[in-house]
Amino acid sequence: MGNEQSHKVKKTHGQSASPSESPRIDSRSTEAAKKLADSSGKITAASLQSLFSPELADSLWKYLSEGQGDGVTPEAAASKITPLMGTSTDIYVKICQPVHHFIKVCLEAAGGVAYDVDVGFIQSLVKKMTAHGDNWESIVEWKNSECPRFCHQLQSVVLNKLNGYPVTNVQLNSDVLSQLQFLYLQSALPPSYFVKDPKTGELAEWIPIYTSAMQGISVNRFENNVFEYKGHTVTVIKLKDKRTVALASDTTFRNGSTRYGGNDTMYFELEPSLLRLDGTNSIYSNFKIRSASMGLSFKEVMKIDKDLDEVVAIEVWGCGGASTLNEQRGLRDWQNRQAERNKKVPLPGNWDDNPDKTLLEMAGINFSNERANMEMEARRRAEMGDG
């Protein structure tokens, strides 16, 4: 989902040194820089092209060479390698400008491709990124406040070549969103949506627990697959009014008459405009309680009726990994077993004389008389035989 492998390196970049001594360079940075060099021992544009995508290689070369066309020694590049391995990804925003180039490099690092349908979204994204200026410092401010994970995959690709760390996988296979939209959505979510697998220690993959592309648009299937999932979820919906929205919930979906949602509950509009809203107690979902309002909503900005009539496509991602999904399936199996067991429990006494039956019939529930008729027929035949 994103890179969690930012590693602290002793900070030397920007430190002052006395006139009698040169700045100290961390040996790890020099060793890492050597992995970018060619057979001559220098880092060149060609050596970077052999390791990275053309766009990323070009950005790294301009950053490391500072116009030196004949190559750079690892020792000379070491001070610039250090921030690439740091805990902050701000340096990647700086070296991958202008903004459209930055978006392309980040998407390609995640294994994604932009398509014609992304034109409008890219325009909206650039507008958000440059709302306070188109310089790299302003884009860093946007990243850190709105989309902190946007460069994580880019850094993961670079760290793989510098230190041999494995590249973190990122999921872009949405049935509703483009790859760029899905990358943006994941990058904008807080850390609680990315849990580690207890067995491997790696980030657990999101699991599609309901998708209309495979299961159709159905309230029953939506409830059966999503409600009672004990983990964070991300619901992506394409609506008939041309909006594409996403609802990130840190609270289990439920039927009720009150709103819910914790501090990490978020709403996104991805098409036709780009909008992000946060809010506790902002989600309302009710498909069963007739005495309360029916449907699904987020505050006043999104309202869907009880039949999901406004929905063109929908998918729900479970963010808790396989263990959370197994817990949900175990709970559902237990509920099914209990329901079957309750069907087999005989009603006390004569069911026809049971006062509970009268109350239920008054409420409109009808019961079959087949068993009573069979018993009456058996008694009649017995009496005829005695006669």
C-alpha positions, 0 to 999 in steps of 0.5 A: 500500500505504501512505503514503510521503509524510510530509514534514518541516516545520520544527518550531515546535509546542511551542517556547518563545518569549520574551515579546517575540516570538510563536512563528514559524509556518512559512509552508508551514503557513499556505499549506496551511491556506488550502487548507482555507478557504472563500470567506470565507477561514476554515476552517469545519466546512462547508469541511472537510465539502466536502473530507473524509469526514464522520467525518474532517471532524468530527475535523479541525474539533474539532482545528483550531477548539478550540470556535470555532464561527465559523471559524478563520483559516489563520494561527491554524490553521497551528500545528496544521497543521504536525504533520499534515504531519510524519513521525509519524502520532501526531497522527492517533490523538490527533484521531480518538478514541474508538477505534472512530471511529479505526478507521472513519476509517482504514478509510474513508481507505483506501477500505474499508467495514466489514461485519457479518462484521467485528464479531468482528474489530473487537472483537479489534482494539479489545481489542489497541489498548486492552490498556494503556489506552483513552487515545490515548497507549496507542493510539499505543504500540500503533500504533508497536509493532504496526501502524505503517502503520495511519494512513498512508492517513489521512495521505495523504488529508490531505496530498493536500488540504494539499499536493496530493500524490497519494493512495497507493493501497492494495489491499483486494481480498482473496478471503479477508480482509475489507477491514478485515482486509487493511488491518490485515495490511498495516499490521502488516508491516515496510517490506521487504514494500513495495518501490518500482517501479524505473521509477516510484519508486512503491510496487509493488502486491502481485500475487496469484500464487495464489488458490484462488478462481480456481485451486482448492485444489491442491498442484501449483498452489500449488507451481508458482505460489509456489515459486521466487518470488524476493521476499517473499510473504504467504499468507492461509489460511482453515482448516476449524477456523474460523481465518483465518491469514496467513503473511508470508515474507521467504524463498522457499518451498522443499521441504526438511527444515529450517525457514527464514525471516528476521527479517521472517518473521511469522505472524498469526491474524485469526480467531477471535482476533487473534494475531501472532508473529515468528520466524526459522527458523519456516516448514517446507514440504515436498511432495516429499521423502518421507523428511522430514515433509510439509506446511506449518507455522509453528512449532507454531501452524499445521500443514497436511498435504501434501494441503492437506486442512485448507484452505478457501481460500488466496491468496498475494500476491507483494510484489516487484512486476511485475519479480519476477514476470517473473523467476519466469516467466522461470525457469519457462520456462527450466526447461520448455525444459530439460525438453523438451530433455532429453526429446529427448537420445538415450540412449547405446548400446543402451538395452535393454542400458544398465545405468542402465535396469536400476537404474531398473527395480529402483527400480520405473520401467517402460519401454515395449518398443514401440520394441524390438518394432518393431525386431524386427518390421522385422528379421523381415520383412527376413529373410523377404524375403531368403529 
